[in-house]
């Protein structure tokens, strides 16, 4: 990249297996030569797929990207449980599976749609009393974890092989932030009457970003060498397509928005919530929040 160039936006990365989300951030920090960078939603090391990377000022919108629903394609295997609830762990139980039908699986899938409770797995980064659960798990310890509410928006059966002693079930799921898909696989197995674990997983979508538009680290590096990072960097405003937007003049932005003042809005299609403020070129300059039954909105993020 050219010296003194600054970039603000989101790079959708297709995370390879064998790398942590932190590893991806570290690699991109080296490739881009940019310190202000972070990811919007952790993926386990062996899980592949969409990992939005926030660069520059876009690091300040990562919390909103993480709130977005996620779509995964995965596979669960019946008849075998593991310490980690996925294929990377040690086997804790193994049994032969008989008589499970496609219709039964579909009924069980349907029972999980909506708001459900999950107990976070021991091999996770959830903290209890200042300690990450996976650190305790590696010491052979297990602690009581409180269930958490998550939402399963959609859960579809896309294929199954029921002819073996350890049948496999392929599925797609759309879920809320904080959902452990491997725990979902274990819970589905329990409802079918068998131990289970997650044997495959790829994230197809994260918010507005999908696998088709996601780039490998090698592709990013090539664009950087050709000074074409701007061609693949998704602008901040485009990264939040579900947020309504208000267009203000440069004068209003300079005198009001950049001074942290409230603004009056009448054109929004909702009564309360967060919306984007953009300039006439469509560039995101702030996020504002409007209270119910009010025409006045207050700034919550300003990007000078």
PALUM-344932 format. One line per 3 residues: number of its first residue (from 1); for each residue z, x negated, y of C-alpha. Coordinates in steps of 0.001 Angstrom, whole numbers, plus 500000, padded with zeros to 6 digits. Layout:
NUM	Z,X,Y ~ ...
***
This chain:
1	500000,500000,500000 ~ 499485,498965,503593 ~ 502408,497359,505344
4	504704,499749,507287 ~ 503148,502840,505666 ~ 505631,505625,505066
7	505258,508375,502493 ~ 507125,511641,502077 ~ 506311,513952,499198
10	506620,514619,495487 ~ 504926,512847,492583 ~ 504784,514883,489362
13	505145,512308,486578 ~ 504394,512807,482887 ~ 507462,511036,481537
16	506775,509063,478368 ~ 509112,509009,475373 ~ 511594,506156,475262
19	512381,506116,478996 ~ 515298,507717,480776 ~ 514636,509596,484011
22	516462,506743,485770 ~ 514074,504245,484146 ~ 511118,506161,485615
25	512683,506086,489081 ~ 513332,502338,488768 ~ 509717,501681,487685
28	508318,503714,490576 ~ 510623,502008,493051 ~ 509034,498722,491958
31	505458,500079,491910 ~ 505730,501793,495290 ~ 507998,499318,497031
34	510020,502276,498313 ~ 513822,502461,498095 ~ 514283,506123,498966
37	513258,507795,495730 ~ 514827,510059,493120 ~ 514011,512553,490374
40	514440,516330,490413 ~ 515793,517181,486973 ~ 516804,514877,484128
43	514870,514674,480880 ~ 516419,513147,477743 ~ 514910,509753,476815
46	512797,511032,473896 ~ 511648,514185,475711 ~ 508278,513943,477436
49	506616,515940,480180 ~ 506903,516945,483810 ~ 509393,514968,485903
52	509077,515582,489675 ~ 509811,512422,491651 ~ 510856,512839,495283
55	509826,510123,497721 ~ 511074,509450,501254 ~ 512232,512556,503093
58	511381,514637,500018 ~ 514596,513369,498405 ~ 516312,515914,500670
61	514534,518846,498986 ~ 515277,517731,495410 ~ 518169,520193,495132
64	515741,523080,495709 ~ 513236,521716,493181 ~ 515999,521419,490583
67	516925,525083,491045 ~ 513440,526152,489901 ~ 512826,527501,486369
70	511544,525082,483715 ~ 509042,525726,480926 ~ 509186,523826,477635
73	507327,523711,474356 ~ 509522,522693,471477 ~ 510182,522783,467792
76	513377,523444,465884 ~ 513996,522547,462267 ~ 516240,524707,460108
79	518572,523397,457431 ~ 519696,520224,459155 ~ 522204,519614,461969
82	522744,516338,463829 ~ 525370,514738,466044 ~ 523122,515019,469123
85	521582,518419,468274 ~ 518144,516757,468214 ~ 516118,514457,465979
88	517674,511280,467429 ~ 521140,511939,466006 ~ 522780,511295,462654
91	522644,514092,460096 ~ 525903,516043,459850 ~ 524803,518809,457493
94	521785,519511,455307 ~ 521049,522656,453311 ~ 517980,524304,451774
97	516632,527339,453627 ~ 515401,530456,451848 ~ 514017,533806,452880
100	513688,533439,456660 ~ 510812,535597,457940 ~ 508686,535525,461073
103	509922,539002,462009 ~ 513552,537872,461733 ~ 512852,534864,463956
106	511207,537066,466595 ~ 514205,539431,466590 ~ 516589,536517,467048
109	514420,535093,469843 ~ 514510,538418,471660 ~ 518315,538474,471500
112	518481,535272,473575 ~ 516387,536539,476503 ~ 518477,537123,479628
115	521724,535559,480771 ~ 523513,533757,477937 ~ 526433,531368,477527
118	526011,527823,476234 ~ 528619,525245,475331 ~ 527374,521875,476665
121	526730,519408,473812 ~ 528989,516384,473426 ~ 525973,514133,473885
124	525336,515163,477500 ~ 526078,513850,480987 ~ 528495,516685,481810
127	531765,515244,483130 ~ 535226,516315,481995 ~ 538210,514678,483704
130	535862,512080,485214 ~ 534350,511035,481891 ~ 530803,511803,480766
133	530750,513669,477476 ~ 528317,511232,475840 ~ 530722,508368,476582
136	533464,510212,474728 ~ 531080,511132,471903 ~ 530153,507475,471392
139	533875,506755,470968 ~ 534004,509365,468221 ~ 535923,511827,470398
142	535261,515527,470793 ~ 536777,517638,473558 ~ 536869,521355,474292
145	534020,522378,476608 ~ 533866,525592,478596 ~ 530778,527775,478088
148	528299,527883,480963 ~ 526022,530727,481947 ~ 522274,530022,481909
151	519238,532303,481910 ~ 516427,532466,479362 ~ 513539,534148,481186
154	511130,534040,478248 ~ 511218,532808,474647 ~ 508079,533015,472509
157	507361,532105,468919 ~ 504080,530171,468852 ~ 504072,529100,465204
160	506217,528438,462162 ~ 506048,526771,458753 ~ 508408,528661,456463
163	507120,527344,453132 ~ 509478,524360,452913 ~ 513206,523901,452330
166	513539,522827,455992 ~ 511241,525210,457902 ~ 509989,524367,461382
169	509700,526868,464222 ~ 507510,526159,467264 ~ 508322,527936,470508
172	507875,528099,474260 ~ 510802,528822,476537 ~ 511168,529421,480268
175	514741,528843,481366 ~ 517023,528205,484302 ~ 518479,524982,485571
178	521237,523647,483314 ~ 519830,525018,480051 ~ 520165,522719,477038
181	517146,523503,474862 ~ 518634,521551,471936 ~ 521751,523722,472132
184	519492,526776,472202 ~ 517884,525521,468964 ~ 521296,525128,467318
187	522375,528596,468470 ~ 519143,530151,467151 ~ 519775,528451,463810
190	523333,529812,463717 ~ 522037,533334,464284 ~ 519549,532857,461459
193	522430,531666,459271 ~ 521520,527978,459002 ~ 522263,524623,460642
196	519431,523515,462941 ~ 518343,520843,465376 ~ 515613,520336,467963
199	512831,518261,466421 ~ 510348,518137,469352 ~ 510336,518926,473066
202	507966,518556,476017 ~ 508468,519967,479494 ~ 505314,521854,480476
205	506391,522994,483926 ~ 509109,522270,486463 ~ 508972,524729,489334
208	505442,524635,490739 ~ 504520,521388,488922 ~ 502744,521440,485558
211	501771,518953,482879 ~ 498045,519035,483736 ~ 498645,517667,487248
214	501278,515125,486176 ~ 500458,511430,486218 ~ 501325,508465,484054
217	503054,505463,485628 ~ 499833,503505,485048 ~ 497822,506065,487021
220	500262,505867,489917 ~ 500090,502083,489903 ~ 496300,502203,490022
223	496327,504556,493023 ~ 498817,502307,494815 ~ 496622,499232,494279
226	493662,501160,495723 ~ 495753,502405,498693 ~ 495240,505987,497546
229	498828,507153,497031 ~ 498267,509917,499585 ~ 495662,511436,497229
232	498235,512150,494516 ~ 501367,512741,496580 ~ 502160,516450,496897
235	503242,517287,500483 ~ 506776,518577,500924 ~ 505635,522013,502124
238	503370,522418,499063 ~ 506250,521438,496772 ~ 508134,524615,497718
241	505407,527273,497356 ~ 507856,530103,496688 ~ 509527,529652,500069
244	508060,531775,502847 ~ 507010,529852,505925 ~ 507123,530256,509677
247	504667,528316,511833 ~ 506005,527022,515148 ~ 504322,525244,518027
250	504941,521552,518651 ~ 506933,522518,521745 ~ 509261,524830,519810
253	509718,522221,517090 ~ 510522,519477,519599 ~ 512835,521516,521806
256	514538,523758,519265 ~ 514133,522589,515644 ~ 514620,518867,516254
259	517674,519680,518347 ~ 519202,521728,515543 ~ 519015,525021,517427
262	518736,528499,515960 ~ 515386,530286,516072 ~ 514394,533940,516195
265	512180,535170,513340 ~ 510523,538547,512884 ~ 507635,537853,510493
268	509525,537236,507223 ~ 509021,539547,504254 ~ 512635,539318,503085
271	515910,540290,504696 ~ 517874,537099,504010 ~ 517431,533630,502543
274	515923,530210,503067 ~ 512439,529665,504457 ~ 510187,526803,505555
277	509401,525914,509145 ~ 506067,524121,509443 ~ 503935,522843,512292
280	500382,523983,512913 ~ 499106,521319,510510 ~ 501232,522817,507720
283	503693,519916,507624 ~ 507279,520794,506697 ~ 509638,520101,509592
286	512722,522056,508530 ~ 514358,524546,506206 ~ 516115,527441,507901
289	518319,530216,506579 ~ 518350,533798,507796 ~ 521384,536018,507349
292	521093,539646,506263 ~ 520184,542153,508988 ~ 519685,539389,511531
295	516649,538025,513384 ~ 518403,534726,514022 ~ 518070,531817,511597
298	520051,528575,511418 ~ 518769,525140,510301 ~ 519994,523769,506981
301	517614,520763,506691 ~ 515647,519172,509539 ~ 513010,516507,508833
304	512450,514604,512072
***
